[in-house]
Amino acid sequence: MIATATIAALVAGPGLGRIITAGFGLQDEAQVVAGALLVAGLALVADLAFVRVSSRARRGRVPAVE
């Protein structure tokens, strides 16, 4: 979800996608790669946080008895 939000920059939306689109406009490969790495890092950190929250939430549950 976070990584796909960078597409909003194509329609003048805010976010890290602006770094990537500006790099394309300037033909600056380093800026495009830097923006992509920032987005990928943010997505990985958010995913890790969601996994930790999910695992903590599941610890408190009692398994269903069949």
N, CA and C atoms as a LAMMPS dump frame, in Angstrom:
ITEM: TIMESTEP
0
ITEM: NUMBER OF ATOMS
198
ITEM: BOX BOUNDS ff ff ff
-5.0000000000000000e+02 5.0000000000000000e+02
-5.0000000000000000e+02 5.0000000000000000e+02
-5.0000000000000000e+02 5.0000000000000000e+02
ITEM: ATOMS id mol type element x y z
1 1 1 N 0.817 -1.187 0
2 1 2 C 0 0 0
3 1 3 C 0.865 1.256 0
4 2 1 N 1.89 1.285 0.802
5 2 2 C 2.741 2.469 0.893
6 2 3 C 3.504 2.687 -0.4
7 3 1 N 4.059 1.637 -0.945
8 3 2 C 4.845 1.768 -2.171
9 3 3 C 3.977 2.214 -3.346
10 4 1 N 2.742 1.782 -3.394
11 4 2 C 1.879 2.179 -4.501
12 4 3 C 1.366 3.612 -4.339
13 5 1 N 1.471 4.177 -3.149
14 5 2 C 1.033 5.561 -2.935
15 5 3 C 1.927 6.553 -3.662
16 6 1 N 3.106 6.13 -4.081
17 6 2 C 3.996 7.021 -4.825
18 6 3 C 3.412 7.38 -6.189
19 7 1 N 2.463 6.606 -6.665
20 7 2 C 1.821 6.893 -7.948
21 7 3 C 1.058 8.214 -7.886
22 8 1 N 0.669 8.635 -6.685
23 8 2 C -0.054 9.907 -6.529
24 8 3 C 0.766 11.083 -7.035
25 9 1 N 2.073 10.952 -7.043
26 9 2 C 2.924 12.043 -7.532
27 9 3 C 2.712 12.297 -9.021
28 10 1 N 2.215 11.322 -9.733
29 10 2 C 1.97 11.501 -11.162
30 10 3 C 0.817 12.462 -11.432
31 11 1 N -0.065 12.623 -10.452
32 11 2 C -1.177 13.56 -10.601
33 11 3 C -1.033 14.726 -9.618
34 12 1 N 0.212 15.1 -9.338
35 12 2 C 0.562 16.237 -8.475
36 12 3 C 0.173 16.027 -7.02
37 13 1 N 0.203 14.8 -6.566
38 13 2 C -0.052 14.532 -5.158
39 13 3 C 1.234 14.636 -4.351
40 14 1 N 1.12 14.775 -3.037
41 14 2 C 2.31 14.875 -2.2
42 14 3 C 2.916 13.492 -1.931
43 15 1 N 4.113 13.485 -1.414
44 15 2 C 4.72 12.239 -0.999
45 15 3 C 6.097 12.006 -1.594
46 16 1 N 6.656 10.862 -1.269
47 16 2 C 7.996 10.511 -1.744
48 16 3 C 8.036 10.271 -3.245
49 17 1 N 6.911 10.059 -3.858
50 17 2 C 6.874 9.857 -5.298
51 17 3 C 7.342 11.083 -6.067
52 18 1 N 7.236 12.236 -5.432
53 18 2 C 7.702 13.467 -6.089
54 18 3 C 9.198 13.437 -6.335
55 19 1 N 9.949 12.805 -5.452
56 19 2 C 11.4 12.685 -5.642
57 19 3 C 11.679 11.885 -6.907
58 20 1 N 10.929 10.819 -7.082
59 20 2 C 11.126 9.955 -8.243
60 20 3 C 10.716 10.675 -9.527
61 21 1 N 9.546 11.295 -9.524
62 21 2 C 9.095 11.969 -10.744
63 21 3 C 9.968 13.172 -11.094
64 22 1 N 10.463 13.865 -10.077
65 22 2 C 11.385 14.975 -10.345
66 22 3 C 12.681 14.453 -10.949
67 23 1 N 13.128 13.308 -10.475
68 23 2 C 14.333 12.699 -11.04
69 23 3 C 14.146 12.309 -12.492
70 24 1 N 12.961 11.8 -12.802
71 24 2 C 12.667 11.482 -14.211
72 24 3 C 12.676 12.749 -15.059
73 25 1 N 12.059 13.812 -14.535
74 25 2 C 11.992 15.069 -15.274
75 25 3 C 13.362 15.679 -15.522
76 26 1 N 14.249 15.533 -14.558
77 26 2 C 15.595 16.08 -14.676
78 26 3 C 16.572 15.096 -15.327
79 27 1 N 16.097 13.907 -15.622
80 27 2 C 16.929 12.813 -16.13
81 27 3 C 18.094 12.551 -15.187
82 28 1 N 17.801 12.571 -13.892
83 28 2 C 18.791 12.342 -12.838
84 28 3 C 18.582 10.946 -12.269
85 29 1 N 19.366 10.002 -12.766
86 29 2 C 19.209 8.608 -12.366
87 29 3 C 19.455 8.405 -10.872
88 30 1 N 20.405 9.142 -10.31
89 30 2 C 20.703 9.013 -8.883
90 30 3 C 19.507 9.428 -8.03
91 31 1 N 18.813 10.467 -8.445
92 31 2 C 17.641 10.927 -7.7
93 31 3 C 16.508 9.913 -7.783
94 32 1 N 16.337 9.302 -8.943
95 32 2 C 15.297 8.28 -9.099
96 32 3 C 15.598 7.09 -8.195
97 33 1 N 16.842 6.646 -8.201
98 33 2 C 17.229 5.495 -7.374
99 33 3 C 17.102 5.834 -5.892
100 34 1 N 17.518 7.045 -5.509
101 34 2 C 17.406 7.452 -4.106
102 34 3 C 15.942 7.479 -3.66
103 35 1 N 15.076 8.022 -4.492
104 35 2 C 13.654 8.044 -4.156
105 35 3 C 13.067 6.645 -4.056
106 36 1 N 13.473 5.774 -4.98
107 36 2 C 12.974 4.392 -4.951
108 36 3 C 13.454 3.668 -3.696
109 37 1 N 14.689 3.904 -3.299
110 37 2 C 15.207 3.268 -2.082
111 37 3 C 14.497 3.787 -0.835
112 38 1 N 14.2 5.078 -0.798
113 38 2 C 13.452 5.633 0.329
114 38 3 C 12.054 5.021 0.436
115 39 1 N 11.39 4.911 -0.691
116 39 2 C 10.044 4.328 -0.702
117 39 3 C 10.098 2.858 -0.289
118 40 1 N 11.051 2.114 -0.83
119 40 2 C 11.176 0.694 -0.488
120 40 3 C 11.495 0.525 0.994
121 41 1 N 12.376 1.357 1.521
122 41 2 C 12.712 1.276 2.944
123 41 3 C 11.523 1.58 3.829
124 42 1 N 10.773 2.615 3.484
125 42 2 C 9.582 2.96 4.256
126 42 3 C 8.555 1.826 4.209
127 43 1 N 8.38 1.238 3.039
128 43 2 C 7.424 0.132 2.901
129 43 3 C 7.853 -1.071 3.743
130 44 1 N 9.144 -1.369 3.761
131 44 2 C 9.637 -2.504 4.56
132 44 3 C 9.481 -2.238 6.053
133 45 1 N 9.778 -1.029 6.493
134 45 2 C 9.632 -0.695 7.909
135 45 3 C 8.163 -0.773 8.326
136 46 1 N 7.279 -0.253 7.502
137 46 2 C 5.848 -0.307 7.818
138 46 3 C 5.35 -1.751 7.844
139 47 1 N 5.806 -2.564 6.896
140 47 2 C 5.401 -3.962 6.864
141 47 3 C 5.876 -4.695 8.112
142 48 1 N 7.1 -4.439 8.53
143 48 2 C 7.623 -5.051 9.745
144 48 3 C 6.806 -4.626 10.963
145 49 1 N 6.432 -3.358 11.023
146 49 2 C 5.612 -2.877 12.135
147 49 3 C 4.25 -3.563 12.147
148 50 1 N 3.633 -3.732 10.97
149 50 2 C 2.341 -4.415 10.9
150 50 3 C 2.458 -5.883 11.326
151 51 1 N 3.549 -6.537 10.964
152 51 2 C 3.757 -7.934 11.364
153 51 3 C 3.893 -8.026 12.872
154 52 1 N 4.642 -7.103 13.481
155 52 2 C 4.81 -7.129 14.939
156 52 3 C 3.502 -6.867 15.664
157 53 1 N 2.749 -5.899 15.196
158 53 2 C 1.454 -5.611 15.827
159 53 3 C 0.519 -6.806 15.682
160 54 1 N 0.522 -7.415 14.515
161 54 2 C -0.338 -8.572 14.268
162 54 3 C 0.042 -9.747 15.166
163 55 1 N 1.33 -9.99 15.312
164 55 2 C 1.743 -11.125 16.149
165 55 3 C 1.419 -10.874 17.61
166 56 1 N 1.546 -9.631 18.054
167 56 2 C 1.179 -9.315 19.44
168 56 3 C -0.324 -9.438 19.659
169 57 1 N -1.099 -9.086 18.664
170 57 2 C -2.558 -9.182 18.789
171 57 3 C -2.989 -10.639 18.837
172 58 1 N -2.284 -11.501 18.077
173 58 2 C -2.653 -12.916 18.067
174 58 3 C -2.244 -13.642 19.338
175 59 1 N -1.264 -13.138 20.065
176 59 2 C -0.829 -13.802 21.301
177 59 3 C -1.919 -13.856 22.349
178 60 1 N -2.748 -12.836 22.392
179 60 2 C -3.807 -12.77 23.392
180 60 3 C -5.027 -13.595 23.077
181 61 1 N -5.13 -14.125 21.878
182 61 2 C -6.322 -14.884 21.49
183 61 3 C -6.24 -16.339 21.935
184 62 1 N -7.383 -16.858 22.292
185 62 2 C -7.481 -18.274 22.65
186 62 3 C -7.943 -19.024 21.406
187 63 1 N -7.271 -20.127 21.041
188 63 2 C -7.699 -20.86 19.851
189 63 3 C -9.109 -21.416 19.999
190 64 1 N -9.826 -21.433 18.916
191 64 2 C -11.208 -21.947 18.928
192 64 3 C -11.198 -23.452 19.127
193 65 1 N -12.15 -23.925 19.923
194 65 2 C -12.283 -25.361 20.185
195 65 3 C -13.293 -25.926 19.203
196 66 1 N -12.893 -26.983 18.539
197 66 2 C -13.813 -27.589 17.567
198 66 3 C -14.478 -28.812 18.132
